[in-house]
Amino acid sequence: MFSLNEFVTQIRDYVEPKTGKLCDLGFEQQYEVFEIYFRSIKAVFLEQWDAHKSYILKIVGFGGLMKAFY
């Protein structure tokens, strides 16, 4: 896994209150958007999602998913 600091760094561009790409959505709506996105990633990459050595579970994989998000 990766640190909370890295997680925040990766999602900041989306959830920043005034300038984020999702700033028009409330917190709960933003949460739902991310939940749907990551459930979809998990469904497509189920084997990699469960593999401990998978890059999806490392910051480099998470960063790539976040860049592909918007």
Residue pairs with C-beta under 8 A, 6 or more apart in sequence:
1 57
2 58
2 59
2 62
3 59
6 59
6 62
7 62
10 59
10 62
10 63
10 66
11 34
11 66
12 20
13 20
13 21
14 20
14 21
14 22
14 30
14 66
14 69
14 70
15 22
15 23
15 30
16 23
17 23
21 70
22 29
22 30
22 33
25 33
37 69
38 65
41 49
41 56
41 65
42 49
45 54
45 56
48 54
48 55
48 56
49 56
49 57
51 57
54 61
55 61
55 64
56 62
56 65
